[in-house]
Amino acid sequence: MRKVLERLEELKEKSEGTLFEEFVEAQVESYKKQKQKELKKANINNKWIDHADELFNLYAQITEEFKPQIEPFVSKVEFVDKREEDALVMFTVTNFKGEAHSLQCADLHTLDDYEKLEDDEFVETLDEEKEEGGVEFFFHRDETVETVKHSDIFHADDPSATLKKVVEPLILELFKKSFDLESLMQKESDMEDH
């Protein structure tokens, strides 16, 4: 951006004292404003994505701690990364009846929010410094159970421990939703018979 600004200043200087000075200066200023808007849009867009990614990655690390604790009680435990398709990740537990339950974690900013960044008037209302990304946790898409902003976690001394405090009760709830004692006992009994 610095080189572009230098080139624009050079163009203004070349036009000084000419018939074209006023026109060139207006064009340069207009171009600068447009480029600054584009840069602001890109910076906010990238900030939202980067912040959500950092939280997704931390959530993935935390679920790895819980995975071995849950595995003895269910048929399958997995972390599914669907960032590219759906802007979310999920920790999924499947019981021995084949019922799968997931604690999903999605980008706080929706596709509509990202599309709004195309609107210059909307972007002008945003403060680039104050904008931040985050995530929502839920079991069902329209029922957010917890919202976490990037600053809530990464301004703490120990981001992992801070997010873990938020996620632990949700993982316990996921375990309770998935737990089926009857099918677990049947599976144990079948294993003893072999």
C-alpha positions, -999 to +999 in steps of 0.1 A: +000+000+000+029+023+008+043+021-028+008+028-042+006+059-021+040+070-032+030+065-069-001+085-064+018+114-048+042+113-078+012+116-102-001+146-082+033+162-084+035+157-121+002+174-126+011+205-104+009+237-123-008+221-153-043+224-167-049+189-154-039+194-117-073+197-103-087+167-122-057+145-113-058+154-077-095+146-075-089+112-092-060+104-069-081+112-038-110+092-050-087+063-058-071+065-023-105+064-006-116+034-026-084+015-019-087+023+018-123+010+019-112-022+001-083-026+026-106-021+055-131-047+042-103-072+036-088-066+071-121-070+088-129-101+068-095-117+076-098-108+112-131-125+116-119-156+098-085-157+117-102-153+151-128-180+144-100-203+132-079-198+164-110-207+185-117-237+163-082-249+167-083-245+205-116-263+206-101-292+186-072-294+212-096-295+241-118-322+225-087-344+222-083-343+260-119-356+264-119-381+237-102-409+256-124-403+286-156-407+265-145-436+243-151-465+268-188-455+270-197-451+233-191-467+200-174-437+183-160-403+192-146-379+165-138-343+158-152-333+124-138-303+106-162-287+082-147-252+081-145-252+043-181-263+036-201-250+066-178-227+086-180-250+116-164-279+135-180-305+157-173-330+184-195-360+176-203-389+199-221-420+186-236-444+211-241-482+206-276-476+193-261-457+164-274-423+177-250-395+170-249-362+189-227-333+183-215-302+201-210-279+171-189-248+170-196-223+142-182-189+131-200-162+150-202-142+118-227-156+093-225-157+055-248-127+056-223-108+078-195-115+053-218-104+024-225-071+042-188-064+040-194-057+003-216-027+012-194+004+015-219+022+038-220-007+062-182-010+063-180+027+071-200+021+103-175-005+115-144+003+137-117-019+123-098-020+156-129-031+176-141-057+152-134-093+163-143-128+154-158-154+176-177-187+177-211-201+188-216-235+204-248-254+199-263-288+197-290-277+172-283-250+147-310-225+158-303-230+195-270-213+205-259-224+240-228-203+243-212-175+224-175-168+227-156-138+214-119-140+206-110-114+232-128-134+259-103-162+254-071-148+240-068-119+264-067-144+293-034-157+308-042-192+297-065-193+266-069-231+266-080-232+303-104-203+297-121-219+268-120-253+286-141-237+314-167-227+288-167-260+270-165-285+299-202-283+309-212-285+272-191-317+267-207-331+298-241-323+284-231-340+251-220-371+270-253-372+288-272-369+255-252-397+240-251-421+270-273-451+267-267-476+295-288-504+280-269-505+247-236-501+266-244-531+288-254-552+258-222-543+241-202-553+272-222-585+274-216-593+237-178-587+242-177-611+272-194-638+251-167-637+225 
